[in-house]
Amino acid sequence: QQQVKQSPQSLIVQKGGISIINCAYENTAFDYFPWYQQFPGKGPALLIAIRPDVSEKKEGRFTISFNKSAKQFSLHIMDSQPGDSATYFCAATGRYSGAGSYQLTFGKGTKLSVIP
Amino acid sequence: DTAVSQTPKYLVTQMGNDKSIKCEQNLGHDTMYWYKQDSKKFLKIMFSYNNKELIINETVPNRFSPKSPDKAHLNLHINSLELGDSAVYFCASSQGTGTGVYEQYFGPGTRLTVT
């Protein structure tokens, strides 16, 4: 119930195209949904995040779409660029095993390659 | 000026050895984490500390022992290293233990190779 399922595992997109990565969750107690971006040899970095009471959030070329009833959310990268080539992780925050503290649960990642 | 730093960046060692990885953050955060990233890039939380107190301890072999001397530092000591410990280990930090944990700052990682 703590899982976040992410697809596809890898994605190849032409420069200028739209990259779409999807995630699904089961735990309705999850209350924040961030996306992280990781370049090779670097640590993950927060890209954009959304709360479940919002259906869409846009920051520049990056948009999160959130469907609470379907328990799904997705990342759209408009006008994809070679510099966007990285691994993207969806995630969700929720209480850790019923305790007071929260933890971040990650999806398994999507390797995006944007080809010129 | 680095927000979250880890040392060393690379660690190559033989099975059975004991090694430590150090982490420091200068963001003023009170919560720090250790994650393990395997060869398939899966990120799994190992431990979380809040103000030097252990709050998350996932199912990790007790050969792994975290230690937080103060809220800006979280070290990871690994005893009797095994081949399966080979991975990239990330330290991270965030403020608080509530929903704000969505915003975590990661270090550059330590690539551990056990031969």
Boltz contact constraints between the chains, C-beta under 6 A:
constraints:
  - contact:
      token1: [A, 31]
      token2: [B, 99]
      max_distance: 6.0
  - contact:
      token1: [A, 32]
      token2: [B, 99]
      max_distance: 6.0
  - contact:
      token1: [A, 32]
      token2: [B, 102]
      max_distance: 6.0
  - contact:
      token1: [A, 34]
      token2: [B, 102]
      max_distance: 6.0
  - contact:
      token1: [A, 43]
      token2: [B, 90]
      max_distance: 6.0
  - contact:
      token1: [A, 43]
      token2: [B, 106]
      max_distance: 6.0
  - contact:
      token1: [A, 43]
      token2: [B, 107]
      max_distance: 6.0
  - contact:
      token1: [A, 43]
      token2: [B, 108]
      max_distance: 6.0
  - contact:
      token1: [A, 43]
      token2: [B, 109]
      max_distance: 6.0
  - contact:
      token1: [A, 44]
      token2: [B, 106]
      max_distance: 6.0
  - contact:
      token1: [A, 46]
      token2: [B, 103]
      max_distance: 6.0
  - contact:
      token1: [A, 49]
      token2: [B, 102]
      max_distance: 6.0
  - contact:
      token1: [A, 87]
      token2: [B, 41]
      max_distance: 6.0
  - contact:
      token1: [A, 93]
      token2: [B, 99]
      max_distance: 6.0
  - contact:
      token1: [A, 93]
      token2: [B, 101]
      max_distance: 6.0
  - contact:
      token1: [A, 93]
      token2: [B, 102]
      max_distance: 6.0
  - contact:
      token1: [A, 96]
      token2: [B, 56]
      max_distance: 6.0
  - contact:
      token1: [A, 101]
      token2: [B, 55]
      max_distance: 6.0
  - contact:
      token1: [A, 101]
      token2: [B, 97]
      max_distance: 6.0
  - contact:
      token1: [A, 102]
      token2: [B, 98]
      max_distance: 6.0
  - contact:
      token1: [A, 102]
      token2: [B, 99]
      max_distance: 6.0
  - contact:
      token1: [A, 102]
      token2: [B, 101]
      max_distance: 6.0
  - contact:
      token1: [A, 103]
      token2: [B, 45]
      max_distance: 6.0
  - contact:
      token1: [A, 103]
      token2: [B, 56]
      max_distance: 6.0
  - contact:
      token1: [A, 104]
      token2: [B, 101]
      max_distance: 6.0
  - contact:
      token1: [A, 106]
      token2: [B, 43]
      max_distance: 6.0
  - contact:
      token1: [A, 108]
      token2: [B, 42]
      max_distance: 6.0
  - contact:
      token1: [A, 109]
      token2: [B, 41]
      max_distance: 6.0
